[in-house]
């Protein structure tokens, strides 16, 4: 006895001709109408068909039961256009007893493995690494050695408007002071001096003065409003866009942050309730101190965003495609962080949305 056990998704090729019939019933009706052309059909009518050698059929549904309903046991096939039997394309089912008279061979489809993404590569290297290699992060060497050898497609700077940042911080600090009954930074210093040790106060005053002078220089003398945050390079690996990031020196950003930190510390010495600090761009880009996040994004709606992959020395990172929607440097969705980033190239300046479109366009070109 010949028993044929098909699997949904299999592509089968007939090795001999066979003549059978398609019944005008259920899911066969649409296909049967194509066969009958203009002929009127009644429920249960059989239409003879010949399936020729080399006809390919794809298994779409297998219906097998025991006991009541077993008479409906069948396999549904899809036959494509320009098939060897000269039949119309469509879906039709044949009873199991007919199925078991078919002489077929399984068509081996060429399954193309999906290229390994950069993140998957790094994760695989980590799994295969020894404990010492994991501790020292030397397992990253292979991935970054390959990345560094890739050609650069685009390069430039990621910038933010530094003058706007100064104005925003000043307004936010003034609003924080007024909410707590203090009309200016000068008044804050006068009041804080009464409550803080003279030596300690002198340190606070010096830091605040230095930060204030730095912000004034930015607002009055900066040649350009766009302040470079990162150097970037766009590369492609197996069709995947990857952005390399390296940080610039951030003296001005640290001065702006100092202005906020000192004002925040002083105001909390004068109030009983805790006053939350004003957020700065340095808060956005760094976790604590000098630990650069390279643009990681998170808020209450996004608890575990995809992160950049940092180099072993932490002096640079790669932003993979799967992290674009979670990173403030590539995220196009409107956020609450309040910053507008730009990609400065040699010949033009792009917004984040324009840069994403440029990346998509280049990706399509490379795929052709």
C-alpha positions as CSV (number, residue, x, y, z in Angstrom):
1,X,0.0,0.0,0.0
2,X,1.3,3.4,-1.0
3,X,0.8,6.1,1.7
4,X,1.5,9.7,0.8
5,X,2.0,12.1,3.7
6,X,2.3,15.7,2.4
7,X,3.4,18.7,4.4
8,X,1.9,22.1,4.1
9,X,4.3,24.3,2.0
10,X,5.9,21.4,0.1
11,X,6.4,21.9,-3.6
12,X,5.7,18.6,-5.5
13,X,6.6,17.7,-9.1
14,X,4.6,15.0,-10.9
15,X,6.8,12.3,-12.4
16,X,4.0,10.8,-14.5
17,X,0.8,12.0,-16.2
18,X,-2.5,11.3,-14.3
19,X,-6.1,11.9,-15.3
20,X,-8.5,12.6,-12.5
21,X,-11.4,14.9,-11.8
22,X,-12.1,18.0,-9.7
23,X,-15.5,18.1,-8.0
24,X,-17.6,21.3,-8.1
25,X,-17.9,21.7,-4.3
26,X,-16.6,23.9,-1.5
27,X,-13.2,25.4,-2.2
28,X,-13.1,23.8,-5.6
29,X,-15.9,26.0,-7.1
30,X,-13.7,29.0,-8.2
31,X,-11.2,26.7,-9.9
32,X,-13.9,24.5,-11.4
33,X,-15.6,27.6,-13.0
34,X,-12.3,28.4,-14.7
35,X,-12.1,24.9,-16.0
36,X,-15.7,24.9,-17.2
37,X,-15.5,28.3,-18.8
38,X,-19.1,29.2,-19.6
39,X,-20.6,25.8,-18.9
40,X,-23.2,25.8,-16.1
41,X,-22.2,23.6,-13.2
42,X,-24.2,21.9,-10.5
43,X,-23.2,21.0,-6.9
44,X,-21.3,17.7,-7.1
45,X,-20.4,17.8,-10.8
46,X,-17.0,16.3,-11.7
47,X,-14.7,18.0,-14.2
48,X,-12.0,15.8,-15.7
49,X,-8.5,17.2,-15.7
50,X,-5.1,15.8,-16.8
51,X,-2.1,16.6,-14.7
52,X,0.9,16.3,-16.9
53,X,4.4,15.2,-15.9
54,X,6.6,18.0,-14.4
55,X,3.5,19.9,-13.2
56,X,4.4,21.6,-9.9
57,X,1.9,21.7,-7.1
58,X,2.2,23.4,-3.8
59,X,0.6,21.8,-0.7
60,X,-1.7,24.5,0.9
61,X,-4.0,22.4,3.2
62,X,-4.2,18.9,4.5
63,X,-7.5,17.6,5.8
64,X,-7.5,14.1,7.3
65,X,-9.9,12.7,9.8
66,X,-10.9,9.3,11.2
67,X,-14.5,8.2,11.7
68,X,-17.3,10.5,10.8
69,X,-16.2,13.0,8.1
70,X,-13.4,10.9,6.8
71,X,-15.1,10.9,3.3
72,X,-13.9,14.6,3.1
73,X,-10.3,13.7,3.6
74,X,-8.3,15.8,1.1
75,X,-5.3,17.8,0.2
76,X,-5.6,21.3,-1.3
77,X,-3.0,22.3,-3.8
78,X,-2.1,25.5,-5.6
79,X,-1.1,25.4,-9.2
80,X,0.8,28.3,-10.7
81,X,0.5,30.1,-14.0
82,X,2.2,28.6,-17.1
83,X,2.1,25.1,-15.6
84,X,3.0,22.0,-17.6
85,X,-0.6,20.9,-17.7
86,X,-1.9,24.0,-19.3
87,X,-4.5,24.5,-16.5
88,X,-5.6,27.9,-15.1
89,X,-3.8,29.0,-11.9
90,X,-5.7,28.6,-8.7
91,X,-6.4,26.3,-5.7
92,X,-8.1,22.9,-5.8
93,X,-8.4,19.9,-3.6
94,X,-8.3,16.2,-4.4
95,X,-9.5,13.3,-2.2
96,X,-6.9,11.3,-0.3
97,X,-7.6,8.1,-2.4
98,X,-6.6,10.1,-5.5
99,X,-3.6,11.7,-3.7
100,X,-2.2,8.3,-3.0
101,X,-2.2,7.4,-6.8
102,X,0.1,10.4,-7.6
103,X,3.7,9.8,-8.4
104,X,5.6,12.9,-7.2
105,X,9.0,14.1,-6.1
106,X,9.7,16.8,-3.6
107,X,11.1,20.0,-5.1
108,X,14.1,21.1,-3.1
109,X,13.8,24.9,-2.8
110,X,17.0,26.9,-2.5
111,X,16.7,28.4,0.9
112,X,18.8,31.5,1.3
113,X,19.9,32.1,4.8
114,X,19.2,35.5,6.1
115,X,22.5,37.4,6.4
116,X,23.8,37.6,10.0
117,X,23.2,41.1,11.3
118,X,25.9,43.0,13.2
119,X,24.2,42.6,16.5
120,X,23.6,38.9,15.9
121,X,27.3,38.6,15.0
122,X,28.4,40.2,18.3
123,X,25.9,38.1,20.3
124,X,27.3,34.9,18.6
125,X,30.9,35.9,19.3
126,X,29.9,36.6,23.0
127,X,28.4,33.1,23.3
128,X,31.5,31.5,21.8
129,X,33.9,33.5,23.9
130,X,35.8,32.4,27.0
131,X,35.1,34.0,30.4
132,X,38.3,36.0,30.1
133,X,37.4,37.2,26.6
134,X,34.0,38.3,27.9
135,X,35.5,40.1,30.9
136,X,38.1,41.9,28.8
137,X,35.6,42.5,25.9
138,X,38.2,41.0,23.5
139,X,35.4,39.0,21.8
140,X,34.5,42.4,20.2
141,X,37.8,42.5,18.2
142,X,36.6,40.3,15.4
143,X,33.4,42.2,14.8
144,X,35.0,45.7,14.9
145,X,37.9,44.6,12.8
146,X,35.5,43.5,10.1
147,X,33.4,46.7,10.6
148,X,36.5,49.0,10.3
149,X,37.4,47.3,7.0
150,X,34.1,48.3,5.4
151,X,34.1,51.3,3.1
152,X,32.5,54.5,4.3
153,X,29.5,55.6,2.3
154,X,28.7,58.9,4.1
155,X,30.5,60.8,6.8
156,X,30.1,64.0,8.7
157,X,29.0,65.5,12.0
158,X,25.8,65.1,14.1
159,X,25.1,68.6,15.5
160,X,22.7,70.5,17.7
161,X,21.9,74.2,18.0
162,X,24.1,75.3,21.0
163,X,22.7,78.8,21.2
164,X,19.2,77.4,21.5
165,X,20.4,75.1,24.2
166,X,21.8,78.1,26.2
167,X,18.5,80.0,25.8
168,X,16.4,77.0,26.8
169,X,18.5,76.2,29.9
170,X,18.5,79.9,31.1
171,X,14.7,80.1,30.7
172,X,14.2,76.7,32.4
173,X,16.4,77.7,35.4
174,X,14.7,81.1,35.7
175,X,11.3,79.3,35.7
176,X,12.5,76.9,38.3
177,X,13.7,79.8,40.5
178,X,10.4,81.7,40.2
179,X,8.4,78.7,41.0
180,X,10.2,78.7,44.3
181,X,9.9,82.4,45.0
182,X,13.4,83.5,43.8
183,X,13.4,86.2,41.1
184,X,16.9,85.7,39.6
185,X,20.2,83.8,39.8
186,X,21.8,86.8,41.6
187,X,19.1,86.6,44.3
188,X,19.7,82.9,44.6
189,X,23.4,83.5,45.3
190,X,22.7,86.2,47.9
191,X,20.2,83.9,49.7
192,X,22.4,80.8,49.5
193,X,25.4,82.7,50.9
194,X,23.6,83.0,54.2
195,X,23.2,79.2,54.5
196,X,26.4,77.8,53.2
197,X,30.0,77.6,54.5
198,X,32.1,80.5,53.0
199,X,34.7,78.2,51.4
200,X,32.0,75.9,50.0
201,X,30.0,78.9,48.7
202,X,33.0,80.3,47.0
203,X,33.4,77.1,45.1
204,X,29.7,77.2,44.0
205,X,30.0,80.8,43.0
206,X,33.2,80.2,41.0
207,X,31.6,77.3,39.1
208,X,28.4,79.3,38.4
209,X,30.4,82.3,37.2
210,X,32.5,80.2,34.9
211,X,29.5,78.4,33.4
212,X,27.6,81.7,33.0
213,X,30.6,83.4,31.2
214,X,30.9,80.3,28.9
215,X,27.3,80.5,28.0
216,X,27.5,84.2,27.3
217,X,30.5,83.6,25.0
218,X,28.5,81.0,23.1
219,X,25.5,83.3,22.7
220,X,27.5,86.4,21.7
221,X,30.5,85.1,19.8
222,X,30.0,81.6,18.5
223,X,30.7,81.6,14.8
224,X,28.0,78.9,14.1
225,X,25.0,77.8,16.1
226,X,25.5,74.2,15.2
227,X,27.7,72.4,17.8
228,X,29.2,69.0,16.8
229,X,28.3,66.2,19.2
230,X,29.5,63.2,17.2
231,X,31.5,62.3,14.2
232,X,29.6,59.7,12.2
233,X,30.3,57.3,9.3
234,X,27.6,55.4,7.5
235,X,28.6,51.9,6.3
236,X,26.8,48.9,5.0
237,X,27.4,45.3,6.0
238,X,25.4,42.5,4.1
239,X,23.0,45.3,3.2
240,X,22.5,46.4,6.8
241,X,23.1,50.1,7.4
242,X,25.4,50.8,10.4
243,X,26.4,54.2,11.8
244,X,29.8,54.5,13.5
245,X,29.8,57.2,16.2
246,X,32.7,58.9,18.0
247,X,32.4,61.7,20.5
248,X,33.8,65.2,20.3
249,X,35.1,67.2,23.3
250,X,32.1,68.7,25.1
251,X,33.4,71.6,27.1
252,X,30.5,73.9,26.3
253,X,28.0,71.2,27.2
254,X,29.7,70.6,30.5
255,X,29.6,74.3,31.3
256,X,25.8,74.4,30.5
257,X,25.3,71.4,32.7
258,X,27.4,73.0,35.5
259,X,25.1,76.0,35.4
260,X,22.1,73.8,36.0
261,X,23.8,71.6,38.7
262,X,25.0,74.6,40.8
263,X,21.6,76.4,40.5
264,X,19.8,73.1,41.4
265,X,22.1,72.4,44.4
266,X,21.7,76.0,45.8
267,X,18.0,76.1,45.5
268,X,17.6,72.8,47.3
269,X,19.5,74.3,50.3
270,X,16.8,77.0,50.5
271,X,13.7,74.9,50.1
272,X,12.2,72.2,52.2
273,X,10.8,70.2,49.2
274,X,13.0,68.6,46.7
275,X,13.3,70.5,43.4
276,X,14.0,68.4,40.3
277,X,16.9,69.7,38.1
278,X,16.4,71.1,34.6
279,X,17.4,68.5,32.0
280,X,20.3,69.3,29.6
281,X,21.5,67.7,26.5
282,X,24.4,66.2,28.4
283,X,21.8,64.4,30.6
284,X,20.3,63.0,27.4
285,X,23.6,61.8,25.9
286,X,25.3,60.5,29.1
287,X,24.2,58.1,31.8
288,X,26.3,59.5,34.6
289,X,29.5,61.5,34.4
290,X,31.3,60.8,31.2
291,X,29.6,57.5,30.4
292,X,28.4,58.3,26.9
293,X,25.2,56.5,25.8
294,X,25.7,57.4,22.1
295,X,22.1,58.5,21.9
296,X,20.3,55.7,23.8
297,X,16.6,56.6,24.2
298,X,14.2,55.5,26.9
299,X,11.0,56.7,28.6
300,X,8.0,55.3,30.3
301,X,6.7,53.8,27.1
302,X,10.0,52.2,26.1
303,X,11.7,50.3,28.9
304,X,14.2,48.3,27.1
305,X,15.3,50.0,23.9
306,X,17.9,48.6,21.5
307,X,21.3,50.0,22.3
308,X,24.4,50.8,20.4
309,X,27.3,48.4,20.4
310,X,30.3,50.0,22.0
311,X,33.9,49.4,21.2
312,X,36.1,47.7,23.7
313,X,37.6,51.0,24.9
314,X,34.2,52.7,24.9
315,X,35.7,55.4,22.7
316,X,33.2,54.9,20.0
317,X,30.1,52.8,19.1
318,X,28.2,51.3,16.2
319,X,24.5,52.1,15.9
320,X,22.8,49.2,14.0
321,X,19.7,49.4,11.9
322,X,17.6,47.6,14.6
323,X,18.3,50.5,17.0
324,X,17.3,53.4,14.7
325,X,13.8,53.7,16.2
326,X,15.1,53.7,19.8
327,X,18.0,56.1,19.5
328,X,17.5,59.9,19.7
329,X,20.1,60.4,16.9
330,X,18.1,58.4,14.4
331,X,14.6,58.4,15.9
332,X,12.1,60.3,13.6
333,X,9.1,60.0,15.9
334,X,8.3,63.2,17.9
335,X,9.9,63.1,21.4
336,X,9.8,65.1,24.6
337,X,13.5,65.7,24.7
338,X,13.2,68.9,22.8
339,X,16.4,68.7,20.7
340,X,16.7,68.9,16.9
341,X,19.7,67.0,15.6
342,X,21.2,67.6,12.2
343,X,23.6,65.5,10.0
344,X,26.2,67.9,8.5
345,X,27.8,66.5,5.3
346,X,30.3,68.2,3.1
347,X,27.7,69.5,0.6
348,X,24.5,69.6,2.6
349,X,22.8,69.4,6.0
350,X,20.1,66.9,6.7
351,X,17.4,66.5,9.4
352,X,17.1,63.1,11.0
353,X,14.1,62.3,8.8
354,X,16.0,63.3,5.7
355,X,19.0,61.2,6.8
356,X,16.8,58.2,7.3
357,X,15.4,58.6,3.8
358,X,19.0,59.0,2.4
359,X,20.0,55.7,4.2
360,X,16.9,53.9,2.8
361,X,17.7,55.2,-0.7
362,X,21.4,54.1,-0.5
363,X,20.3,50.7,0.8
364,X,18.0,50.1,-2.2
365,X,20.8,51.2,-4.6
366,X,23.2,48.7,-3.0
367,X,20.6,45.9,-3.2
368,X,20.2,46.2,-7.0
